[in-house]
Amino acid sequence: MIQIFFDLDGTLIDCSKRNYFVYNNVVEKLRGIPLSFASYWELKRDRIDTSNILIKSDLAQRFHQRYSSEFIKLIESPKALKLDKCFSYTITILKELRRHNFDLYLVR
């Protein structure tokens, strides 16, 4: 039997709204200026590190560690998790793989 391991976030689940929601809330809380959703995700897709995103968000360097701590506290909160959605293809692909007797595993 073939085993397939999946990462949930970004592979099976679109977590972009959750990630942006937390980013936006924490940046505002720390008195920065959040980027637009589109600008934020363009930087994320380009693999720009968080520190540079925070600089572009007018968040002073002294708040970057606090941002990280607050982000970690909020990213798995029920309010944030409710923003996640399956990609349109997720269920179809999983059903098809299962139909062919693949063992499917979710990696956390």
Order of alpha helices (4+ residues) and beta strands (2+ residues): beta-beta-alpha-alpha-alpha-alpha-alpha-beta-alpha-beta
